[in-house]
């Protein structure tokens, strides 16, 4: 069996399992739109009809030694999320500090004018 056939069979098996899971979990129609691609209907929080797309992708070169396996990529993504959260927290702290300084200046100015 060729590498492509093995990959195609693996994708088909996972696609089938995902179809079964989605149809059971969300009690909806699962539409297969391409090999390894599924879409399900959904209603968003504003009551609008939407579609959610799922793709079963089997990368050719996902390897731990290259750092492009799922575990390595998940760690890298978590580092990005952590860095973004740190930046957001710093910006919020800086904004609070600026607001506190502005309030203190306004308080002093009000006290002087009394």
LINVEN-V644493 format. One record per residue. N is the residue number from 0. PSI is psi in degrees with one decimal (NA if undefined). Layout:
((N;PSI) (N;PSI))
//
This chain:
((0;134.5) (1;160.9) (2;-40.6) (3;-42.9) (4;-40.3) (5;-45.6) (6;-45.1) (7;-40.3) (8;-41.9) (9;-45.1) (10;-44.5) (11;-42.1) (12;-45.0) (13;-35.2) (14;-44.3) (15;-46.6) (16;-41.3) (17;-39.1) (18;-46.7) (19;-44.6) (20;-49.6) (21;-42.0) (22;-34.8) (23;-48.5) (24;-44.7) (25;1.5) (26;56.6) (27;171.2) (28;136.7) (29;120.7) (30;124.4) (31;117.4) (32;-12.2) (33;173.5) (34;118.4) (35;11.7) (36;125.8) (37;151.9) (38;142.0) (39;148.1) (40;150.4) (41;161.7) (42;126.6) (43;-178.1) (44;-13.3) (45;5.8) (46;9.3) (47;141.8) (48;133.6) (49;171.5) (50;142.0) (51;131.9) (52;134.7) (53;137.2) (54;134.0) (55;108.2) (56;130.9) (57;99.5) (58;144.8) (59;-32.9) (60;28.7) (61;111.9) (62;134.1) (63;-36.4) (64;-24.7) (65;-10.6) (66;15.6) (67;27.5) (68;170.9) (69;-40.5) (70;-45.6) (71;-43.7) (72;-35.5) (73;-41.4) (74;-43.3) (75;-42.9) (76;-41.9) (77;-38.9) (78;-40.7) (79;-43.3) (80;-42.7) (81;-42.0) (82;-41.4) (83;-40.3) (84;-39.9) (85;-44.5) (86;-42.8) (87;-43.4) (88;-41.0) (89;-43.6) (90;-40.7) (91;-41.4) (92;-41.8) (93;-40.7) (94;-41.2) (95;-40.1) (96;-43.5) (97;-41.6) (98;-40.1) (99;-41.5) (100;-41.3) (101;-40.0) (102;-38.8) (103;-41.8) (104;-42.1) (105;-38.0) (106;-45.7) (107;-42.0) (108;-39.2) (109;-38.7) (110;-37.9) (111;-33.7) (112;-7.9) (113;NA))
//
